[in-house]
Amino acid sequence: MANTEAETPKFSEASKALDEILEKFKSGNLSLEESIQLFETGVSQLKICQTGLTQSRGKVEVLIKSLQKDGEIVTEPFEA
């Protein structure tokens, strides 16, 4: 079965899931088995976030390139 956009978890959903996992870890009331399961889930959600960020970065770079009028393509890393 092919994934459609509606079936693919979004960055915001994965980020929220990571926040919830973090809160559960902070509670300190988890068994070893629960901790391992949450860690596995967290890694999965982190991969979704990384993919979303990578795709967004690519889109931003394309937009920056399209704004170049003189043909010189210059991209600079974003620093917050």
C-alpha positions in Angstrom: 0.0 0.0 0.0 1.5 3.3 -1.0 1.7 6.2 1.5 -0.4 9.2 0.6 0.2 12.6 2.0 -2.7 12.1 4.4 -1.2 8.9 5.7 2.3 10.4 6.2 2.8 12.0 9.7 3.5 15.7 9.6 6.3 17.5 11.2 4.0 19.2 13.7 2.4 15.9 14.7 5.8 14.2 15.2 7.1 17.2 17.2 4.0 17.0 19.4 4.6 13.3 19.9 8.2 13.9 20.9 7.0 16.5 23.5 4.6 14.0 24.9 7.3 11.3 25.1 9.6 13.7 26.8 7.0 14.5 29.4 6.5 10.8 30.1 10.3 10.3 30.6 10.4 13.3 32.9 7.7 11.7 35.1 10.1 8.9 36.0 7.3 6.4 36.4 8.2 4.1 33.5 9.3 0.6 33.5 12.3 -0.5 31.5 10.0 -2.0 28.8 7.9 1.2 28.6 11.1 3.3 28.4 12.5 1.2 25.5 9.2 1.4 23.6 9.0 5.1 24.1 12.6 5.5 23.0 11.9 3.5 19.8 8.8 5.6 19.1 10.8 8.8 19.8 13.5 7.8 17.3 10.8 7.2 14.7 9.2 10.6 15.3 12.7 12.2 15.2 13.3 10.8 11.8 10.0 12.3 10.6 11.1 15.7 12.0 14.5 15.4 10.3 12.9 14.5 7.0 10.5 17.5 7.3 13.4 19.9 8.1 15.5 18.6 5.3 12.6 19.0 2.8 11.9 22.5 4.1 15.5 23.5 3.8 15.5 22.3 0.2 12.4 24.3 -0.5 13.9 27.5 1.0 17.1 27.0 -1.0 15.1 26.7 -4.2 13.2 29.9 -3.3 16.4 31.7 -2.6 17.9 30.6 -5.9 14.8 31.7 -7.7 15.2 35.2 -6.3 18.7 35.7 -7.7 18.4 38.2 -10.5 21.9 38.3 -11.8 22.4 34.6 -12.3 24.7 34.2 -9.3 23.4 31.7 -6.9 24.4 32.3 -3.4 22.9 30.4 -0.4 23.9 31.1 3.2 23.2 28.9 6.1 20.5 30.0 8.5 21.7 30.9 11.9 19.2 31.8 14.6 
